[in-house]
Amino acid sequence: MEHAHTPTPPPLGEHLRSPRLRSAMLVQQEALYATREFLRGEGFIELLPPLVGPVTDPGGRGAKALDVDYYGQPYKLMTSAILYKQASLSGFPKLFYIAPNVRVEPPETAGTGRHLVEFHQIDVEMAGASRQDVQEIAAGLLARVVEHVWTAVPDVLRELGRSESEFDELRAGKFETCTHEEAVARLAALGHAQSPDAEIDWEAERILSLDAGCPFFVNDYPKGSRGFYDREDPARPGVLRNFDLIAHGGYGELVSGSEREADYATIVTRMRESGENPAKYAWYLELAREGLSPSAGFGMGLQRLVRFLTGLDALWQVSAYPKLPGVIAP
Amino acid sequence: MNATSLTAGGFPEEGVRARARRGAAEVFPPAGAYGTGLFGAGHGSGPATAATAAATVPDELDALRLVPPVFMPRRLEKLIELGREPGHGDVDLRTGVGGFASELPLYLSAFGSTRAGSGDLAVAAARQAGRLGIPMVVGENMVPVHGYRSVLLARVEAYTEAAAEGVGGVVVQQSTEDADSEVWNLLYSDPASRALRDSGRLGFELKIGQGAKPGLGGMTVVGAAEAERLAAACRFTLGEELGADGGRLRCATPGTFTEEIVRQQLRFMRNNFPLARTWVKFHPGRDIGAATGTAWAAGADAVTVDGAEGGTGWAPRVFLDGVGLPLAACLGLIDRPEGASLLASGRMWEGGRAVRALALGATAVGLGRAALLAVDEDPEHGLERLTEALALELRLLISALGQYRPSALSRADLWPPAAAADAGSTAVPVGPRR
């Protein structure tokens, strides 16, 4: 986090030639290797996600989907492949994607260091799983990736200024857990006002991340802060059976995940609650009527993971072809 | 065509004969009036004479009298503050409207995607509202019908160019079909609206209903080519009800709402657009008290109730006179929490009606048809002049009531008072309040 850097990407050619990008790509390559090895070892099968569809994840916090003309029909570039993950479970009960996503984020997120318009996520879904099950997978995956990169490219990491000791607790399997409500209270104690009804804001997340010595899960986000597919806790209406995994050291959110809504009527109702028009999701609702598998899963941001591993300041530094929000780039 | 000498005294014979001639087209006003007529209470299915009379006969809100007291302790307070006798010019009309600072307890109501409300007149109204320093609401279905880079942005830009710093604001509605077009997402991150957003003068309004057609979605009349385009995009339902010569009827869906859906949609708005104000507009439903309470509890910056007298560019006749609660009844059912913003609309155009609505609990009143007519009269300054007259009346009336701010008005300023309504001694539907 202390590297000298330019706040925005240089011209593409210069960026592609930079030794720092080369180092980051070496780390990314090893992270992807370890991801595939770990998930396949856990019995997951890798599928390739679709790029366009009649509908995609509805997004949030001002991010929007890009429209494409698909034989005269308005289609969307994927902002997340979540709906396809759920749909695929009937044939592939444990699956993952390395999924490209496009989210037209609001321009003010260009300076967070944590947003790109084009990015990838390690997208995992598991039929019949609980939140606890997929949190164990996410924690295991992160630990394995960290272990592997420190074995495969330790010199690259050291040259980037990373110290192995910063990952000691993580490698020892230490992950903490709190609830959204507890995180809000902790933020209040730290002098940051955080709405109890909303997603944890960017600054709040940075504060929590800086304050932590190991990665931690935040559970139980309030309904109204997340998409319709995150399952509402039947025992606690208004509370979702979901989570984020936040890295320590100021690197912020790496993972968002949840148990999923699988009941047709509940999904339609939740769509309305999030202001969506169910007719848009006809193909997905048809599958839901036939019966979706109950499941849980998560998405781990690949560039965020590589930034955390390399200790670089901004996601554009770990992306070969960075597109910052609001910045026109090749 | 085959009319006989058959008559039916005391029965709406003419109405029946018109339906026999035109069928379902008769459910609506004459299609030739689309784009030039503005409709509302009084344009319904009743006899023609009633329609004419409705323009002048007071409704329940107009029927309330404003009753200045003799003893005026607030005037004494003002006298002490000023060190001289106060006059009507000392009434301060500046107020907060749904999270914005406003020069007047007024806002420009939404015009939807009908022809009358989505053309040059709407842009002229936007420019003048900006100059006046009052908030402006942009109605639903603009993007799916006209596209994003259309009159919606033209209105936002006209308003922004004219607006003084620090006052007013632009509020953009989104309904079901708008959600498909991601209207709020488009605006929130558009450089064209960023100045408004970053200065806290951008808002989003969840459109749940409107006074002229409670329970229905937006309706317009479209020609064959537009009908084909909309049908191909699967955006709206298109009907043949208007007959062979009347174009096609384009219907938006009204949307489905429960208490939990309203609560969660508002939370989504606040979560996803933290820098935008959050407004909700309701039709005058019988559960308006519960609906407004739900919206405020979920954090709405403003709740708008459009009384059954509200205007529109197009609606079935039967709704215009017979569906929804009158505005006075709505306001009687609403229990506004201290500090919350309640906006009221429906036939507002002059100070007396506005002051009555403010006394019944509204924070500000909306100009819809009045604004369109005013800019039709003079696109450059019509709305400003209309508002100038209205503002003078507000000052005269509020001062006469011994008050010096709109927010100081109360039910005590009206006759008959609320207690009389409870006792059943009057038909004025003013219900109990906290």
Interface residues (C-beta under 8 A of the other chain):
Chain A: G59 G60 R61 G62 A63 K64 A65 G72 P74 V104 E105 P106 P107 S195 D197 A198 E199 D201 P222 K223 G224 S225 T269 R272 E273 S274 G275 E276 N277 A279 K280 P325 G326
Chain B: Q174 T176 E177 A179 D180 E182 N185 L186 Y188 S189 P191 R194 L206 A232 A233 C234 T253 G255 T256 F257 E260 I261 R263 Q264 Q265 L266 R267 F268 M269 R270 N271 N272 F273 P274 G299
